[in-house]
Amino acid sequence: MMTANQVLSTAMTPLDSFPQQKRQLSALAFDYGTQRIGVAYGQSLTGTAQAVAVIRARDGVPDWSDIAALIDRWRPDVFVVGLPYNLDGSESPLMLRAVKFGHRLNGRFHKPSYGFDERLSSVEAAERIIDEADWDASGKLSSRRGQGAQKKQAIDDVAAQIILENWLAEFARRV
């Protein structure tokens, strides 16, 4: 049985293979999950990204028409898929599925898919959402992002944003 790293080498272009010349590009990033897939858009000119959507998934399979609509709207040059390594650098149980998702993006939409380490992106996303919280008029903590399930969705798209921000920063360093 192949490891995720072996599949990764055939499924997604490694970050090292970017052209040496600096060029501007736009990307859609995905925080892959079995129930939800967070999506963010960004571009290399400013190195910024924004959370744009959360796609529902059934056992890791999205409605591909939802993804096609995002691609049609944002017109990315490349895809970036968060790779869920464990904190010790080993492959998480979701790694192989995330790699396969990146391969399917490439196969369906004919754009390069790059993998990028997503360790702690969900933790940072939760921290950002907490930082966005406001105190309401009665002195209670409230959130601009909503409650319960809405917060979980908010974490997914913000996690994709963080993955993309980190990938764009690494891209800028390498080219």
C-alpha positions as CSV (number, residue, x, y, z in Angstrom):
1,M,0.0,0.0,0.0
2,M,1.3,3.5,-0.9
3,T,1.9,6.1,1.7
4,A,0.4,9.6,1.3
5,N,3.8,11.0,0.4
6,Q,4.1,8.4,-2.4
7,V,0.7,9.4,-3.7
8,L,1.5,13.0,-3.2
9,S,4.5,12.8,-5.5
10,T,2.2,11.6,-8.3
11,A,-0.9,13.6,-7.4
12,M,0.2,17.1,-6.7
13,T,3.1,19.2,-7.9
14,P,5.5,19.9,-5.0
15,L,6.0,23.5,-4.0
16,D,9.7,23.2,-5.1
17,S,8.6,22.9,-8.8
18,F,7.4,26.5,-9.1
19,P,9.1,28.3,-11.9
20,Q,12.2,30.2,-10.8
21,Q,11.0,33.5,-12.3
22,K,8.6,35.5,-10.2
23,R,5.1,35.5,-11.6
24,Q,1.8,36.6,-10.3
25,L,-0.7,33.9,-9.7
26,S,-4.1,33.4,-8.0
27,A,-5.1,30.3,-6.0
28,L,-8.0,28.6,-4.4
29,A,-7.0,26.8,-1.2
30,F,-8.9,23.9,0.4
31,D,-9.0,22.8,4.0
32,Y,-10.2,19.2,3.3
33,G,-12.5,17.4,5.7
34,T,-14.9,14.5,5.5
35,Q,-18.0,16.7,6.4
36,R,-16.9,20.2,5.3
37,I,-14.2,21.7,3.0
38,G,-13.1,25.2,3.7
39,V,-12.2,27.3,0.7
40,A,-10.1,30.5,0.4
41,Y,-9.0,32.7,-2.5
42,G,-5.7,34.6,-2.7
43,Q,-3.1,36.0,-5.0
44,S,0.6,36.4,-4.9
45,L,0.8,40.1,-5.9
46,T,-0.1,41.1,-2.3
47,G,0.3,37.7,-0.6
48,T,-3.2,38.0,0.9
49,A,-6.0,35.5,1.1
50,Q,-9.7,35.6,2.1
51,A,-12.0,32.9,3.3
52,V,-14.7,32.5,0.6
53,A,-16.8,29.4,1.3
54,V,-17.5,26.2,3.1
55,I,-18.5,23.3,0.9
56,R,-20.4,20.4,2.4
57,A,-19.0,16.9,1.8
58,R,-20.4,13.4,2.3
59,D,-17.7,11.2,3.6
60,G,-15.1,13.5,2.0
61,V,-16.8,13.8,-1.4
62,P,-17.9,17.3,-2.3
63,D,-20.6,18.4,-4.7
64,W,-18.2,19.0,-7.5
65,S,-20.6,21.5,-9.1
66,D,-20.1,23.7,-6.0
67,I,-16.4,23.6,-6.5
68,A,-16.8,24.3,-10.3
69,A,-18.9,27.4,-9.4
70,L,-16.1,28.7,-7.1
71,I,-13.5,28.1,-9.8
72,D,-15.7,29.9,-12.4
73,R,-16.2,32.8,-10.0
74,W,-12.6,33.2,-8.8
75,R,-10.6,31.9,-11.8
76,P,-7.6,30.6,-9.9
77,D,-4.3,29.6,-11.6
78,V,-3.6,26.9,-9.1
79,F,-5.1,24.9,-6.2
80,V,-3.5,24.5,-2.8
81,V,-4.7,21.7,-0.6
82,G,-3.9,21.6,3.1
83,L,-2.0,18.4,4.1
84,P,-3.0,17.2,7.5
85,Y,0.3,16.1,9.1
86,N,0.3,15.2,12.8
87,L,2.3,17.5,15.1
88,D,5.2,15.1,15.1
89,G,5.4,15.2,11.3
90,S,3.8,11.8,10.7
91,E,0.9,11.4,8.3
92,S,-2.6,11.8,9.8
93,P,-5.4,9.4,9.0
94,L,-6.8,12.1,6.6
95,M,-3.6,12.7,4.7
96,L,-4.2,10.1,1.9
97,R,-7.7,11.4,1.4
98,A,-6.6,15.0,1.2
99,V,-3.9,14.0,-1.3
100,K,-6.5,12.2,-3.4
101,F,-8.8,15.2,-3.2
102,G,-5.9,17.4,-4.6
103,H,-5.4,14.8,-7.4
104,R,-9.1,14.9,-8.3
105,L,-9.0,18.7,-8.4
106,N,-6.2,18.6,-10.9
107,G,-7.9,15.8,-12.9
108,R,-11.3,17.5,-13.1
109,F,-10.2,21.1,-13.6
110,H,-6.8,20.8,-15.3
111,K,-5.0,23.2,-13.0
112,P,-1.9,22.4,-10.9
113,S,-2.6,21.2,-7.3
114,Y,0.0,21.9,-4.6
115,G,0.0,20.4,-1.2
116,F,1.0,22.4,1.9
117,D,1.4,21.5,5.5
118,E,-1.6,22.6,7.4
119,R,-0.5,21.8,11.0
120,L,-2.2,24.0,13.5
121,S,-4.2,26.0,10.9
122,S,-7.5,25.1,12.6
123,V,-6.2,26.1,16.0
124,E,-5.1,29.5,14.5
125,A,-8.5,29.8,12.7
126,A,-10.3,29.3,16.0
127,E,-8.0,31.9,17.7
128,R,-8.8,34.4,14.9
129,I,-12.5,33.9,15.3
130,I,-12.2,34.4,19.0
131,D,-10.3,37.6,18.3
132,E,-13.1,38.8,16.1
133,A,-15.6,38.5,19.0
134,D,-17.2,41.6,20.3
135,W,-18.6,42.6,23.6
136,D,-22.3,43.3,23.2
137,A,-24.2,46.2,24.8
138,S,-25.0,44.0,27.9
139,G,-21.4,43.3,28.5
140,K,-21.6,39.7,27.2
141,L,-19.1,38.3,24.7
142,S,-20.7,37.8,21.3
143,S,-19.2,36.8,18.0
144,R,-19.5,38.3,14.5
145,R,-19.1,34.8,13.1
146,G,-22.2,33.1,14.7
147,Q,-22.7,30.3,17.1
148,G,-22.3,26.5,17.1
149,A,-22.3,24.9,13.7
150,Q,-21.7,28.3,12.1
151,K,-18.5,28.7,14.1
152,K,-17.4,25.2,12.9
153,Q,-18.0,26.3,9.3
154,A,-16.2,29.6,10.0
155,I,-13.2,27.7,11.3
156,D,-13.0,25.6,8.0
157,D,-12.9,28.6,5.6
158,V,-10.6,30.6,7.9
159,A,-8.3,27.5,8.1
160,A,-8.2,27.5,4.3
161,Q,-7.3,31.2,4.4
162,I,-4.4,30.5,6.8
163,I,-3.1,27.6,4.7
164,L,-3.2,29.9,1.6
165,E,-1.5,32.8,3.4
166,N,1.3,30.5,4.5
167,W,1.6,29.0,1.1
168,L,1.8,32.4,-0.6
169,A,4.5,33.5,1.9
170,E,6.5,30.4,1.1
171,F,6.0,31.0,-2.6
172,A,7.3,34.6,-2.3
173,R,10.4,33.3,-0.5
174,R,11.1,30.6,-3.1
175,V,10.8,32.6,-6.3
